[in-house]
Amino acid sequence: MSTKRGNWNSKLGFILAASGSAIGLGNIVFFSSNAYQYGGGAFYLPYFVALFVLGLPIMMMEFGMGTLTGKSFPLALRQLAGKRAEFVGWWSIASAMFITAYYVAILGWAFGMMVGAFGSLFEPGITAPFAPFANPTESASAMVYFFSLLATWWPVVFIFVIWGLNLLILRNGTATIERAVRIFVPLMWLFMIGLVVRGLTLDGGFDGAMYLFTPDLEGIADANVWRGAFSQMFFSLSLGLGTMTAYASYLPKDADQVNNSLLVSFLNCGFEFIAGLAIFSLLFVYALNPAGSTLSLSFFVIPQGINELSTIPWITRLFGFLFFFLIVIAGLTSSISLIEGPAAALIDKLKISRRKALTIIAVPCMIGSVLCTLPIIVDQGLNGNGTLGLSILDITDHWVFSYSLLIVGLVECLAIGWILGADKLRLALNQYARYPLGRWFNVLIKYVIPTLLATVILSSLWEERSALYGSGVDMVGFNWLPLFIPVFWLVVSLGFAYYLTKKPYEA
């Protein structure tokens, strides 16, 4: 049994891994969905304010915690801010495992759509076992194909393929992660640039780009635009999950984490920039309406646009395959980081082998992934999510993703800012920084960011007061889920955090 911690072979490997963690499904579709919802160019000023006020300082803090202590997220918090802070770190790890379970389920669907690109995805005459899709379609319909896929057991098979790839990449820690990201991250950029070139060369594609970058001053004044931008930045950079601290803990103590934070953040935002160009050009060329969820944009709207890219069937199929291949590899670079954070924490705390840590994580998360792909139809009329699996995923995502990351970000800022002292972390970062941080960093960590995050959390909870999320949709036989899922998440994650915080630890 070996519990030796790994090290990155190069700075490039670390940057690719950290940027790969940040670049995922959210960059490709969530950013575009938010940008469209909040008025295109009106989203950009709040987005860049969020980058500099929220994203960069927290990433510097999480990177700094990793290199300063050489430990994973919970134990870094313990060393710097005490045992109570460690509890929050373990709660973050538990929530990351919930997120991993349904994230892999989404990748399983993407894998199914990728396979379907050479099957019936772009063919007419398909049906799905739901009332609105009972009759064969007159033309190709990605929406009907997706729901027909959802109502089968094939996604369960596909999630085991995705889990197998994750565990294969993670088997030797940083060594195998680095080899994977050296292939996957450049491929993501290459494919997305190809989509940009194709989109902008279509008639009307440039109009989509202009809409994306033309600011609407009235839109900027909307408080919801700012809230959406701050949430997007926090989620996009993989903050509050323990990932960035785990990755940084494999670096030498003299690493320049200010510069690393700038590189990773700008690579992430640069990818979102070109993803927005690609997707907005398709939306405008084919007059597509992306209203709805991130799921609808990636699985319905964009494939509809791809279906009209060419009159030559094999070209359409190839573009469809490449798009979903892009989603799968982008998702993989994020999912391996979601698993590595908990794995590093368990190895550090329990002094167990990597294989045992991965098993402890994979078994319950695989069960969760299966639950999120159950094809049992609970909503025949598609007034909600249709299947039991998608309903479980939707409710879990609403609670875990929407609240845990923000709460962890708030608490870690308070712990580092007030217990350790923001100035101590700033001086530690400046010791090896090419661009030293000023005292403004202290103000952001201690006052500005906690105030912003507390405002977002409290306003979101206030909006929940009228009805429990998901309770408005009739799910035959499963109407208890909207209450059960958030309670189950809190009980399991808090219990997990309490147990591991109480476990004896030898540094």
Number of C-alpha atoms within 10 A of each C-alpha: 9 10 14 12 15 15 16 21 14 10 12 13 19 24 21 25 29 28 27 30 28 30 30 28 24 22 26 25 25 22 25 25 25 21 25 21 16 21 21 24 22 26 26 22 16 20 25 16 15 21 22 14 18 23 26 21 23 26 25 24 25 32 28 27 29 29 26 23 19 22 26 31 35 32 28 27 28 20 17 19 20 15 16 14 26 25 23 25 28 29 26 28 28 24 26 26 23 23 24 24 28 27 22 30 29 24 27 25 23 26 23 21 26 23 17 21 25 17 11 17 25 23 19 15 13 21 18 21 19 19 12 12 18 12 13 13 16 10 11 19 22 28 18 23 24 20 21 17 19 26 21 15 14 16 27 21 13 20 27 17 15 20 23 13 13 22 18 15 21 23 14 13 20 22 16 13 24 22 14 21 27 16 12 21 20 13 16 22 17 12 15 24 17 13 23 21 15 15 27 20 12 15 12 17 24 19 15 23 24 15 20 23 17 14 17 16 12 9 17 19 12 12 10 12 22 23 19 20 23 24 18 21 27 23 20 23 28 24 21 28 31 31 31 32 31 28 30 30 28 21 23 14 18 13 19 22 27 24 17 20 25 17 16 24 24 15 19 22 23 15 22 23 16 20 22 28 28 25 27 31 31 31 24 21 20 19 13 15 12 22 13 10 12 20 14 17 23 23 20 18 23 23 27 23 23 21 23 15 20 13 9 10 14 12 14 21 23 14 20 27 21 17 23 24 21 25 23 25 23 27 24 28 26 27 24 26 28 25 26 28 24 29 27 28 24 25 21 24 19 15 17 16 17 23 17 14 21 20 14 14 19 22 11 14 21 20 11 22 29 22 20 26 31 21 23 15 21 20 19 16 14 16 11 17 21 22 23 25 24 23 26 22 24 18 21 23 17 13 16 20 16 15 17 21 21 24 19 21 25 22 18 25 26 21 22 24 24 16 14 16 18 22 20 13 20 21 15 17 28 17 12 16 17 12 11 15 16 12 12 11 20 21 14 19 27 21 14 15 21 22 13 16 23 16 13 20 16 11 12 14 12 10 10 11 9 8 9 13 17 20 14 12 15 13 23 12 9 13 15 12 20 21 14 12 17 19 13 13 17 17 12 15 21 18 15 17 22 17 12 18 23 11 10 8 12 8 8
